[in-house]
Amino acid sequence: MIKELMHDPLFLAGKSEIATKEDLQVAKDLLDTLMAHKESCVGMAANMIGVHKRIIAFLDESGRIPTHTVMLNPEIIKKNGEYNTEEGCLSLLGGPRKCKRYKTIKVQYQTLEMQMRTKNFIGWTAQIIQHEVDHCNGVLI
C-alpha cells in the first residue's frame, strides 16, 4: 500500500529499530511507495513512511538489469573512496545538501526471506544505499 511521506525532521532524526519477519508488510508498503515516486526518487527508508524500522528500498543498478531491492537491517561494514557530493531527499524540504559518501561499500543485510547476505556495491547504487542507511541511523543530510 502506498503510504504518505513523513516530513517531520524530529521523527526522521530518530534511530530505527531492528526489523523482524513481522515487519514484512512495512517492507512491501515501502517498496509500493518508492514505486509510486520512482520518477523523482531512487531510494527510501521506512522512517520516510512513518515507521522506525531498519528497512530500505532502492533502485539497484549493480546487476545487468536495474531492479528495485529491499534490505532489512542493512549495515555498512566496509567503505572506501571517500568523496563529497550533494543529495536531495523527498522527506526534507529545500534543495540538495552537501554530504560525504564512499565510492565502494560492503553491506550486510537480510533479504525478505530473512536470509543474511553480504554484498559489495559501487558508484550510484552505493551512494543511494548510504543515504538510506543514514535515514535508519537518524542522520539527515
N, CA, C and O atoms as a GROMACS GRO file, in nm:
protein
  564
    1MET      N    1   0.083  -0.117   0.000
    1MET     CA    2   0.000   0.000   0.000
    1MET      C    3   0.089   0.125   0.000
    1MET      O    4   0.186   0.133   0.075
    2ILE      N    5   0.055   0.220  -0.083
    2ILE     CA    6   0.130   0.345  -0.090
    2ILE      C    7   0.100   0.427   0.035
    2ILE      O    8  -0.016   0.449   0.070
    3LYS      N    9   0.204   0.472   0.100
    3LYS     CA   10   0.191   0.549   0.225
    3LYS      C   11   0.226   0.695   0.203
    3LYS      O   12   0.295   0.731   0.107
    4GLU      N   13   0.177   0.780   0.294
    4GLU     CA   14   0.212   0.922   0.294
    4GLU      C   15   0.358   0.937   0.335
    4GLU      O   16   0.409   0.859   0.416
    5LEU      N   17   0.426   1.038   0.279
    5LEU     CA   18   0.565   1.064   0.316
    5LEU      C   19   0.572   1.144   0.444
    5LEU      O   20   0.492   1.235   0.467
    6MET      N   21   0.668   1.109   0.528
    6MET     CA   22   0.693   1.178   0.654
    6MET      C   23   0.788   1.295   0.627
    6MET      O   24   0.890   1.278   0.559
    7HIS      N   25   0.754   1.412   0.680
    7HIS     CA   26   0.839   1.530   0.661
    7HIS      C   27   0.887   1.590   0.792
    7HIS      O   28   0.960   1.689   0.791
    8ASP      N   29   0.848   1.533   0.906
    8ASP     CA   30   0.885   1.586   1.037
    8ASP      C   31   1.031   1.554   1.067
    8ASP      O   32   1.066   1.438   1.087
    9PRO      N   33   1.119   1.657   1.070
    9PRO     CA   34   1.262   1.630   1.092
    9PRO      C   35   1.291   1.568   1.229
    9PRO      O   36   1.389   1.495   1.243
   10LEU      N   37   1.209   1.594   1.330
   10LEU     CA   38   1.232   1.531   1.460
   10LEU      C   39   1.206   1.381   1.453
   10LEU      O   40   1.281   1.302   1.511
   11PHE      N   41   1.101   1.341   1.383
   11PHE     CA   42   1.073   1.199   1.365
   11PHE      C   43   1.183   1.134   1.282
   11PHE      O   44   1.234   1.028   1.317
   12LEU      N   45   1.219   1.199   1.172
   12LEU     CA   46   1.321   1.144   1.082
   12LEU      C   47   1.457   1.131   1.148
   12LEU      O   48   1.539   1.048   1.108
   13ALA      N   49   1.483   1.213   1.251
   13ALA     CA   50   1.612   1.208   1.321
   13ALA      C   51   1.618   1.096   1.424
   13ALA      O   52   1.722   1.074   1.486
   14GLY      N   53   1.507   1.025   1.444
   14GLY     CA   54   1.507   0.913   1.538
   14GLY      C   55   1.570   0.789   1.477
   14GLY      O   56   1.556   0.763   1.357
   15LYS      N   57   1.641   0.713   1.559
   15LYS     CA   58   1.703   0.590   1.510
   15LYS      C   59   1.598   0.480   1.495
   15LYS      O   60   1.504   0.470   1.573
   16SER      N   61   1.617   0.398   1.392
   16SER     CA   62   1.523   0.290   1.364
   16SER      C   63   1.561   0.164   1.440
   16SER      O   64   1.677   0.142   1.474
   17GLU      N   65   1.460   0.081   1.467
   17GLU     CA   66   1.478  -0.044   1.539
   17GLU      C   67   1.498  -0.159   1.440
   17GLU      O   68   1.466  -0.147   1.322
   18ILE      N   69   1.552  -0.268   1.489
   18ILE     CA   70   1.574  -0.388   1.408
   18ILE      C   71   1.441  -0.436   1.349
   18ILE      O   72   1.340  -0.442   1.419
   19ALA      N   73   1.442  -0.470   1.222
   19ALA     CA   74   1.325  -0.525   1.155
   19ALA      C   75   1.320  -0.676   1.174
   19ALA      O   76   1.424  -0.743   1.176
   20THR      N   77   1.199  -0.729   1.187
   20THR     CA   78   1.178  -0.873   1.201
   20THR      C   79   1.081  -0.920   1.092
   20THR      O   80   1.033  -0.840   1.012
   21LYS      N   81   1.054  -1.049   1.090
   21LYS     CA   82   0.962  -1.100   0.988
   21LYS      C   83   0.822  -1.043   1.006
   21LYS      O   84   0.743  -1.044   0.912
   22GLU      N   85   0.790  -0.993   1.124
   22GLU     CA   86   0.660  -0.928   1.146
   22GLU      C   87   0.651  -0.794   1.074
   22GLU      O   88   0.543  -0.737   1.064
   23ASP      N   89   0.763  -0.743   1.023
   23ASP     CA   90   0.767  -0.614   0.955
   23ASP      C   91   0.767  -0.627   0.803
   23ASP      O   92   0.792  -0.529   0.733
   24LEU      N   93   0.739  -0.744   0.751
   24LEU     CA   94   0.742  -0.764   0.606
   24LEU      C   95   0.636  -0.680   0.534
   24LEU      O   96   0.657  -0.640   0.419
   25GLN      N   97   0.524  -0.651   0.598
   25GLN     CA   98   0.424  -0.564   0.536
   25GLN      C   99   0.478  -0.423   0.523
   25GLN      O  100   0.449  -0.355   0.425
   26VAL      N  101   0.556  -0.378   0.621
   26VAL     CA  102   0.619  -0.246   0.613
   26VAL      C  103   0.713  -0.243   0.492
   26VAL      O  104   0.717  -0.144   0.419
   27ALA      N  105   0.787  -0.351   0.471
   27ALA     CA  106   0.878  -0.358   0.357
   27ALA      C  107   0.801  -0.348   0.226
   27ALA      O  108   0.844  -0.280   0.133
   28LYS      N  109   0.687  -0.416   0.218
   28LYS     CA  110   0.604  -0.411   0.097
   28LYS      C  111   0.548  -0.270   0.077
   28LYS      O  112   0.550  -0.218  -0.035
   29ASP      N  113   0.500  -0.209   0.184
   29ASP     CA  114   0.448  -0.072   0.175
   29ASP      C  115   0.557   0.025   0.131
   29ASP      O  116   0.531   0.116   0.052
   30LEU      N  117   0.678   0.006   0.182
   30LEU     CA  118   0.790   0.092   0.146
   30LEU      C  119   0.820   0.079  -0.004
   30LEU      O  120   0.839   0.180  -0.072
   31LEU      N  121   0.825  -0.043  -0.054
   31LEU     CA  122   0.852  -0.065  -0.196
   31LEU      C  123   0.738  -0.007  -0.281
   31LEU      O  124   0.764   0.056  -0.384
   32ASP      N  125   0.614  -0.027  -0.239
   32ASP     CA  126   0.500   0.031  -0.313
   32ASP      C  127   0.511   0.183  -0.319
   32ASP      O  128   0.486   0.244  -0.423
   33THR      N  129   0.549   0.244  -0.208
   33THR     CA  130   0.561   0.390  -0.201
   33THR      C  131   0.676   0.438  -0.288
   33THR      O  132   0.662   0.538  -0.358
   34LEU      N  133   0.789   0.368  -0.286
   34LEU     CA  134   0.901   0.403  -0.372
   34LEU      C  135   0.860   0.395  -0.518
   34LEU      O  136   0.890   0.485  -0.596
   35MET      N  137   0.790   0.289  -0.555
   35MET     CA  138   0.748   0.272  -0.695
   35MET      C  139   0.653   0.385  -0.737
   35MET      O  140   0.655   0.428  -0.852
   36ALA      N  141   0.572   0.432  -0.645
   36ALA     CA  142   0.480   0.542  -0.675
   36ALA      C  143   0.554   0.673  -0.699
   36ALA      O  144   0.502   0.764  -0.764
   37HIS      N  145   0.677   0.683  -0.647
   37HIS     CA  146   0.758   0.804  -0.659
   37HIS      C  147   0.882   0.782  -0.746
   37HIS      O  148   0.976   0.862  -0.742
   38LYS      N  149   0.885   0.674  -0.824
   38LYS     CA  150   1.007   0.637  -0.894
   38LYS      C  151   1.056   0.740  -0.995
   38LYS      O  152   1.173   0.738  -1.033
   39GLU      N  153   0.970   0.830  -1.038
   39GLU     CA  154   1.013   0.935  -1.132
   39GLU      C  155   1.100   1.040  -1.064
   39GLU      O  156   1.178   1.109  -1.130
   40SER      N  157   1.087   1.052  -0.932
   40SER     CA  158   1.161   1.156  -0.860
   40SER      C  159   1.242   1.103  -0.742
   40SER      O  160   1.301   1.181  -0.668
   41CYS      N  161   1.244   0.970  -0.724
   41CYS     CA  162   1.309   0.913  -0.605
   41CYS      C  163   1.372   0.778  -0.641
   41CYS      O  164   1.311   0.697  -0.712
   42VAL      N  165   1.493   0.753  -0.592
   42VAL     CA  166   1.562   0.626  -0.619
   42VAL      C  167   1.579   0.540  -0.495
   42VAL      O  168   1.627   0.427  -0.505
   43GLY      N  169   1.541   0.591  -0.377
   43GLY     CA  170   1.555   0.513  -0.256
   43GLY      C  171   1.472   0.570  -0.143
   43GLY      O  172   1.447   0.691  -0.138
   44MET      N  173   1.431   0.482  -0.053
   44MET     CA  174   1.354   0.523   0.065
   44MET      C  175   1.389   0.433   0.182
   44MET      O  176   1.426   0.317   0.166
   45ALA      N  177   1.375   0.491   0.301
   45ALA     CA  178   1.387   0.414   0.425
   45ALA      C  179   1.251   0.415   0.494
   45ALA      O  180   1.170   0.504   0.470
   46ALA      N  181   1.226   0.316   0.578
   46ALA     CA  182   1.095   0.301   0.640
   46ALA      C  183   1.053   0.424   0.721
   46ALA      O  184   0.934   0.452   0.732
   47ASN      N  185   1.148   0.496   0.778
   47ASN     CA  186   1.106   0.613   0.855
   47ASN      C  187   1.046   0.721   0.765
   47ASN      O  188   0.975   0.810   0.814
   48MET      N  189   1.072   0.716   0.636
   48MET     CA  190   1.014   0.811   0.542
   48MET      C  191   0.864   0.786   0.523
   48MET      O  192   0.793   0.873   0.471
   49ILE      N  193   0.815   0.668   0.565
   49ILE     CA  194   0.671   0.641   0.562
   49ILE      C  195   0.617   0.627   0.705
   49ILE      O  196   0.511   0.570   0.727
   50GLY      N  197   0.693   0.679   0.801
   50GLY     CA  198   0.644   0.687   0.938
   50GLY      C  199   0.668   0.566   1.025
   50GLY      O  200   0.600   0.550   1.126
   51VAL      N  201   0.763   0.479   0.988
   51VAL     CA  202   0.790   0.358   1.066
   51VAL      C  203   0.938   0.352   1.101
   51VAL      O  204   1.024   0.355   1.013
   52HIS      N  205   0.969   0.345   1.231
   52HIS     CA  206   1.108   0.339   1.274
   52HIS      C  207   1.160   0.195   1.273
   52HIS      O  208   1.185   0.137   1.379
   53LYS      N  209   1.177   0.139   1.155
   53LYS     CA  210   1.234   0.005   1.138
   53LYS      C  211   1.346   0.014   1.036
   53LYS      O  212   1.341   0.095   0.944
   54ARG      N  213   1.449  -0.070   1.054
   54ARG     CA  214   1.566  -0.069   0.966
   54ARG      C  215   1.533  -0.144   0.836
   54ARG      O  216   1.571  -0.260   0.817
   55ILE      N  217   1.461  -0.075   0.748
   55ILE     CA  218   1.423  -0.131   0.618
   55ILE      C  219   1.447  -0.024   0.514
   55ILE      O  220   1.407   0.092   0.532
   56ILE      N  221   1.513  -0.062   0.404
   56ILE     CA  222   1.533   0.031   0.293
   56ILE      C  223   1.490  -0.034   0.163
   56ILE      O  224   1.493  -0.157   0.149
   57ALA      N  225   1.449   0.049   0.069
   57ALA     CA  226   1.416   0.005  -0.067
   57ALA      C  227   1.485   0.102  -0.162
   57ALA      O  228   1.488   0.222  -0.136
   58PHE      N  229   1.540   0.050  -0.272
   58PHE     CA  230   1.618   0.137  -0.360
   58PHE      C  231   1.631   0.078  -0.500
   58PHE      O  232   1.609  -0.041  -0.522
   59LEU      N  233   1.666   0.165  -0.593
   59LEU     CA  234   1.696   0.123  -0.729
   59LEU      C  235   1.837   0.066  -0.730
   59LEU      O  236   1.934   0.138  -0.704
   60ASP      N  237   1.849  -0.061  -0.760
   60ASP     CA  238   1.977  -0.132  -0.759
   60ASP      C  239   2.025  -0.147  -0.904
   60ASP      O  240   1.970  -0.226  -0.981
   61GLU      N  241   2.127  -0.071  -0.938
   61GLU     CA  242   2.185  -0.078  -1.073
   61GLU      C  243   2.313  -0.159  -1.076
   61GLU      O  244   2.394  -0.144  -1.168
   62SER      N  245   2.332  -0.245  -0.975
   62SER     CA  246   2.457  -0.321  -0.967
   62SER      C  247   2.459  -0.443  -1.060
   62SER      O  248   2.565  -0.497  -1.089
   63GLY      N  249   2.343  -0.485  -1.107
   63GLY     CA  250   2.337  -0.600  -1.198
   63GLY      C  251   2.322  -0.556  -1.342
   63GLY      O  252   2.327  -0.437  -1.374
   64ARG      N  253   2.303  -0.654  -1.429
   64ARG     CA  254   2.285  -0.621  -1.571
   64ARG      C  255   2.155  -0.546  -1.596
   64ARG      O  256   2.148  -0.461  -1.685
   65ILE      N  257   2.052  -0.579  -1.517
   65ILE     CA  258   1.922  -0.515  -1.532
   65ILE      C  259   1.890  -0.444  -1.401
   65ILE      O  260   1.886  -0.508  -1.296
   66PRO      N  261   1.865  -0.312  -1.405
   66PRO     CA  262   1.828  -0.241  -1.281
   66PRO      C  263   1.700  -0.300  -1.221
   66PRO      O  264   1.604  -0.327  -1.292
   67THR      N  265   1.701  -0.318  -1.090
   67THR     CA  266   1.584  -0.370  -1.018
   67THR      C  267   1.565  -0.290  -0.890
   67THR      O  268   1.656  -0.223  -0.843
   68HIS      N  269   1.447  -0.298  -0.836
   68HIS     CA  270   1.421  -0.237  -0.706
   68HIS      C  271   1.441  -0.344  -0.601
   68HIS      O  272   1.386  -0.454  -0.610
   69THR      N  273   1.520  -0.311  -0.501
   69THR     CA  274   1.563  -0.406  -0.399
   69THR      C  275   1.520  -0.358  -0.262
   69THR      O  276   1.517  -0.238  -0.236
   70VAL      N  277   1.488  -0.452  -0.174
   70VAL     CA  278   1.457  -0.422  -0.035
   70VAL      C  279   1.559  -0.491   0.053
   70VAL      O  280   1.591  -0.608   0.031
   71MET      N  281   1.610  -0.419   0.152
   71MET     CA  282   1.702  -0.476   0.251
   71MET      C  283   1.645  -0.454   0.390
   71MET      O  284   1.597  -0.345   0.423
   72LEU      N  285   1.652  -0.557   0.471
   72LEU     CA  286   1.618  -0.547   0.612
   72LEU      C  287   1.747  -0.541   0.692
   72LEU      O  288   1.840  -0.616   0.666
   73ASN      N  289   1.752  -0.452   0.788
   73ASN     CA  290   1.864  -0.439   0.880
   73ASN      C  291   1.999  -0.420   0.811
   73ASN      O  292   2.097  -0.487   0.846
   74PRO      N  293   2.005  -0.330   0.712
   74PRO     CA  294   2.134  -0.310   0.642
   74PRO      C  295   2.237  -0.243   0.732
   74PRO      O  296   2.206  -0.150   0.807
   75GLU      N  297   2.359  -0.291   0.723
   75GLU     CA  298   2.472  -0.232   0.794
   75GLU      C  299   2.589  -0.221   0.697
   75GLU      O  300   2.625  -0.319   0.632
   76ILE      N  301   2.646  -0.104   0.687
   76ILE     CA  302   2.764  -0.086   0.603
   76ILE      C  303   2.884  -0.130   0.686
   76ILE      O  304   2.915  -0.068   0.788
   77ILE      N  305   2.951  -0.236   0.642
   77ILE     CA  306   3.059  -0.293   0.721
   77ILE      C  307   3.197  -0.257   0.666
   77ILE      O  308   3.298  -0.283   0.731
   78LYS      N  309   3.202  -0.198   0.547
   78LYS     CA  310   3.328  -0.154   0.488
   78LYS      C  311   3.299  -0.046   0.387
   78LYS      O  312   3.198  -0.052   0.316
   79LYS      N  313   3.387   0.055   0.380
   79LYS     CA  314   3.370   0.163   0.283
   79LYS      C  315   3.506   0.216   0.241
   79LYS      O  316   3.600   0.224   0.320
   80ASN      N  317   3.514   0.253   0.113
   80ASN     CA  318   3.639   0.303   0.056
   80ASN      C  319   3.611   0.412  -0.046
   80ASN      O  320   3.504   0.414  -0.108
   81GLY      N  321   3.707   0.502  -0.064
   81GLY     CA  322   3.700   0.603  -0.168
   81GLY      C  323   3.610   0.721  -0.133
   81GLY      O  324   3.516   0.751  -0.206
   82GLU      N  325   3.640   0.786  -0.025
   82GLU     CA  326   3.558   0.900   0.021
   82GLU      C  327   3.553   1.011  -0.084
   82GLU      O  328   3.653   1.041  -0.149
   83TYR      N  329   3.435   1.072  -0.098
   83TYR     CA  330   3.418   1.189  -0.185
   83TYR      C  331   3.306   1.276  -0.132
   83TYR      O  332   3.223   1.231  -0.053
   84ASN      N  333   3.304   1.400  -0.175
   84ASN     CA  334   3.198   1.494  -0.137
   84ASN      C  335   3.099   1.507  -0.251
   84ASN      O  336   3.138   1.506  -0.368
   85THR      N  337   2.971   1.519  -0.216
   85THR     CA  338   2.866   1.531  -0.317
   85THR      C  339   2.750   1.611  -0.258
   85THR      O  340   2.760   1.661  -0.146
   86GLU      N  341   2.642   1.622  -0.333
   86GLU     CA  342   2.519   1.684  -0.287
   86GLU      C  343   2.404   1.590  -0.316
   86GLU      O  344   2.400   1.524  -0.420
   87GLU      N  345   2.309   1.584  -0.221
   87GLU     CA  346   2.194   1.498  -0.237
   87GLU      C  347   2.067   1.570  -0.195
   87GLU      O  348   2.070   1.659  -0.109
   88GLY      N  349   1.957   1.532  -0.255
   88GLY     CA  350   1.826   1.578  -0.214
   88GLY      C  351   1.752   1.464  -0.149
   88GLY      O  352   1.798   1.350  -0.149
   89CYS      N  353   1.635   1.496  -0.093
   89CYS     CA  354   1.555   1.394  -0.025
   89CYS      C  355   1.408   1.433  -0.030
   89CYS      O  356   1.374   1.548  -0.002
   90LEU      N  357   1.322   1.338  -0.064
   90LEU     CA  358   1.178   1.366  -0.069
   90LEU      C  359   1.122   1.407   0.066
   90LEU      O  360   1.024   1.482   0.073
   91SER      N  361   1.183   1.359   0.173
   91SER     CA  362   1.132   1.389   0.306
   91SER      C  363   1.174   1.526   0.358
   91SER      O  364   1.112   1.579   0.450
   92LEU      N  365   1.278   1.583   0.300
   92LEU     CA  366   1.330   1.711   0.351
   92LEU      C  367   1.302   1.822   0.252
   92LEU      O  368   1.327   1.808   0.132
   93LEU      N  369   1.252   1.930   0.302
   93LEU     CA  370   1.225   2.045   0.218
   93LEU      C  371   1.354   2.118   0.184
   93LEU      O  372   1.453   2.110   0.258
   94GLY      N  373   1.353   2.188   0.075
   94GLY     CA  374   1.473   2.261   0.033
   94GLY      C  375   1.548   2.183  -0.073
   94GLY      O  376   1.510   2.072  -0.111
   95GLY      N  377   1.656   2.243  -0.120
   95GLY     CA  378   1.734   2.183  -0.227
   95GLY      C  379   1.836   2.083  -0.177
   95GLY      O  380   1.835   2.045  -0.060
   96PRO      N  381   1.924   2.041  -0.267
   96PRO     CA  382   2.028   1.945  -0.231
   96PRO      C  383   2.118   1.998  -0.120
   96PRO      O  384   2.140   2.118  -0.106
   97ARG      N  385   2.170   1.904  -0.042
   97ARG     CA  386   2.260   1.936   0.070
   97ARG      C  387   2.392   1.862   0.050
   97ARG      O  388   2.396   1.754  -0.007
   98LYS      N  389   2.498   1.924   0.098
   98LYS     CA  390   2.631   1.863   0.088
   98LYS      C  391   2.644   1.747   0.186
   98LYS      O  392   2.593   1.752   0.298
   99CYS      N  393   2.714   1.642   0.140
   99CYS     CA  394   2.738   1.526   0.226
   99CYS      C  395   2.864   1.452   0.179
   99CYS      O  396   2.916   1.477   0.070
  100LYS      N  397   2.910   1.362   0.263
  100LYS     CA  398   3.027   1.279   0.233
  100LYS      C  399   2.979   1.138   0.204
  100LYS      O  400   2.896   1.083   0.277
  101ARG      N  401   3.030   1.078   0.097
  101ARG     CA  402   2.995   0.941   0.060
  101ARG      C  403   3.122   0.864   0.024
  101ARG      O  404   3.231   0.920   0.022
  102TYR      N  405   3.104   0.735  -0.004
  102TYR     CA  406   3.215   0.647  -0.040
  102TYR      C  407   3.182   0.578  -0.171
  102TYR      O  408   3.067   0.540  -0.195
  103LYS      N  409   3.283   0.561  -0.255
  103LYS     CA  410   3.264   0.502  -0.387
  103LYS      C  411   3.227   0.355  -0.381
  103LYS      O  412   3.146   0.308  -0.462
  104THR      N  413   3.285   0.282  -0.285
  104THR     CA  414   3.254   0.139  -0.271
  104THR      C  415   3.217   0.110  -0.127
  104THR      O  416   3.276   0.164  -0.033
  105ILE      N  417   3.117   0.024  -0.110
  105ILE     CA  418   3.075  -0.017   0.023
  105ILE      C  419   3.047  -0.167   0.024
  105ILE      O  420   3.016  -0.227  -0.079
  106LYS      N  421   3.058  -0.225   0.141
  106LYS     CA  422   3.017  -0.364   0.163
  106LYS      C  423   2.903  -0.358   0.265
  106LYS      O  424   2.917  -0.298   0.371
  107VAL      N  425   2.791  -0.422   0.229
  107VAL     CA  426   2.671  -0.416   0.313
  107VAL      C  427   2.632  -0.555   0.358
  107VAL      O  428   2.628  -0.649   0.279
  108GLN      N  429   2.603  -0.567   0.488
  108GLN     CA  430   2.546  -0.690   0.542
  108GLN      C  431   2.399  -0.660   0.569
  108GLN      O  432   2.366  -0.556   0.627
  109TYR      N  433   2.310  -0.749   0.528
  109TYR     CA  434   2.167  -0.724   0.540
  109TYR      C  435   2.090  -0.855   0.538
  109TYR      O  436   2.148  -0.962   0.518
  110GLN      N  437   1.959  -0.845   0.558
  110GLN     CA  438   1.871  -0.960   0.546
  110GLN      C  439   1.778  -0.939   0.427
  110GLN      O  440   1.735  -0.826   0.399
  111THR      N  441   1.746  -1.047   0.359
  111THR     CA  442   1.652  -1.046   0.248
  111THR      C  443   1.510  -1.049   0.304
  111THR      O  444   1.490  -1.059   0.426
  112LEU      N  445   1.412  -1.041   0.216
  112LEU     CA  446   1.272  -1.052   0.258
  112LEU      C  447   1.240  -1.192   0.312
  112LEU      O  448   1.140  -1.211   0.380
  113GLU      N  449   1.326  -1.288   0.282
  113GLU     CA  450   1.312  -1.424   0.336
  113GLU      C  451   1.390  -1.438   0.467
  113GLU      O  452   1.403  -1.549   0.520
  114MET      N  453   1.443  -1.326   0.518
  114MET     CA  454   1.518  -1.319   0.644
  114MET      C  455   1.652  -1.393   0.637
  114MET      O  456   1.706  -1.435   0.739
  115GLN      N  457   1.707  -1.409   0.515
  115GLN     CA  458   1.838  -1.471   0.498
  115GLN      C  459   1.945  -1.363   0.502
  115GLN      O  460   1.928  -1.256   0.444
  116MET      N  461   2.055  -1.391   0.569
  116MET     CA  462   2.167  -1.296   0.578
  116MET      C  463   2.245  -1.297   0.447
  116MET      O  464   2.269  -1.403   0.388
  117ARG      N  465   2.284  -1.179   0.402
  117ARG     CA  466   2.363  -1.162   0.281
  117ARG      C  467   2.469  -1.055   0.307
  117ARG      O  468   2.453  -0.968   0.392
  118THR      N  469   2.577  -1.065   0.232
  118THR     CA  470   2.680  -0.961   0.229
  118THR      C  471   2.710  -0.935   0.083
  118THR      O  472   2.734  -1.028   0.006
  119LYS      N  473   2.709  -0.807   0.044
  119LYS     CA  474   2.729  -0.774  -0.095
  119LYS      C  475   2.804  -0.642  -0.107
  119LYS      O  476   2.787  -0.552  -0.025
  120ASN      N  477   2.887  -0.632  -0.210
  120ASN     CA  478   2.959  -0.509  -0.240
  120ASN      C  479   2.880  -0.427  -0.341
  120ASN      O  480   2.817  -0.481  -0.432
  121PHE      N  481   2.884  -0.296  -0.324
  121PHE     CA  482   2.818  -0.203  -0.416
  121PHE      C  483   2.914  -0.092  -0.451
  121PHE      O  484   3.000  -0.055  -0.371
  122ILE      N  485   2.901  -0.038  -0.573
  122ILE     CA  486   2.986   0.071  -0.617
  122ILE      C  487   2.900   0.182  -0.678
  122ILE      O  488   2.784   0.161  -0.714
  123GLY      N  489   2.961   0.300  -0.688
  123GLY     CA  490   2.900   0.410  -0.763
  123GLY      C  491   2.766   0.457  -0.710
  123GLY      O  492   2.745   0.470  -0.590
  124TRP      N  493   2.676   0.481  -0.806
  124TRP     CA  494   2.545   0.539  -0.776
  124TRP      C  495   2.466   0.454  -0.679
  124TRP      O  496   2.406   0.507  -0.585
  125THR      N  497   2.463   0.323  -0.698
  125THR     CA  498   2.389   0.235  -0.608
  125THR      C  499   2.446   0.243  -0.467
  125THR      O  500   2.371   0.246  -0.370
  126ALA      N  501   2.577   0.247  -0.455
  126ALA     CA  502   2.640   0.262  -0.322
  126ALA      C  503   2.598   0.392  -0.257
  126ALA      O  504   2.573   0.396  -0.137
  127GLN      N  505   2.591   0.499  -0.335
  127GLN     CA  506   2.552   0.629  -0.280
  127GLN      C  507   2.407   0.624  -0.229
  127GLN      O  508   2.378   0.676  -0.121
  128ILE      N  509   2.319   0.564  -0.305
  128ILE     CA  510   2.179   0.553  -0.263
  128ILE      C  511   2.169   0.477  -0.131
  128ILE      O  512   2.100   0.520  -0.039
  129ILE      N  513   2.236   0.364  -0.122
  129ILE     CA  514   2.231   0.281  -0.001
  129ILE      C  515   2.282   0.361   0.119
  129ILE      O  516   2.222   0.356   0.226
  130GLN      N  517   2.392   0.434   0.101
  130GLN     CA  518   2.446   0.512   0.212
  130GLN      C  519   2.344   0.615   0.261
  130GLN      O  520   2.328   0.634   0.381
  131HIS      N  521   2.275   0.680   0.169
  131HIS     CA  522   2.173   0.779   0.205
  131HIS      C  523   2.062   0.713   0.289
  131HIS      O  524   2.021   0.766   0.392
  132GLU      N  525   2.016   0.596   0.244
  132GLU     CA  526   1.905   0.529   0.313
  132GLU      C  527   1.949   0.471   0.447
  132GLU      O  528   1.871   0.474   0.542
  133VAL      N  529   2.070   0.418   0.456
  133VAL     CA  530   2.121   0.370   0.585
  133VAL      C  531   2.135   0.487   0.682
  133VAL      O  532   2.111   0.472   0.802
  134ASP      N  533   2.175   0.604   0.632
  134ASP     CA  534   2.177   0.724   0.717
  134ASP      C  535   2.039   0.748   0.776
  134ASP      O  536   2.027   0.776   0.896
  135HIS      N  537   1.934   0.736   0.694
  135HIS     CA  538   1.798   0.753   0.744
  135HIS      C  539   1.772   0.656   0.860
  135HIS      O  540   1.717   0.695   0.963
  136CYS      N  541   1.811   0.530   0.844
  136CYS     CA  542   1.791   0.431   0.950
  136CYS      C  543   1.862   0.470   1.079
  136CYS      O  544   1.817   0.438   1.189
  137ASN      N  545   1.973   0.539   1.065
  137ASN     CA  546   2.053   0.581   1.180
  137ASN      C  547   2.011   0.718   1.233
  137ASN      O  548   2.074   0.770   1.325
  138GLY      N  549   1.907   0.777   1.176
  138GLY     CA  550   1.860   0.907   1.221
  138GLY      C  551   1.945   1.022   1.173
  138GLY      O  552   1.937   1.132   1.228
  139VAL      N  553   2.026   1.000   1.070
  139VAL     CA  554   2.112   1.104   1.015
  139VAL      C  555   2.040   1.170   0.898
  139VAL      O  556   2.002   1.103   0.802
  140LEU      N  557   2.023   1.299   0.905
  140LEU     CA  558   1.960   1.375   0.797
  140LEU      C  559   2.068   1.452   0.723
  140LEU      O  560   2.155   1.512   0.785
  141ILE      N  561   2.062   1.450   0.591
  141ILE     CA  562   2.161   1.526   0.516
  141ILE      C  563   2.122   1.671   0.511
  141ILE      O  564   2.193   1.753   0.452
   0.00000   0.00000   0.00000
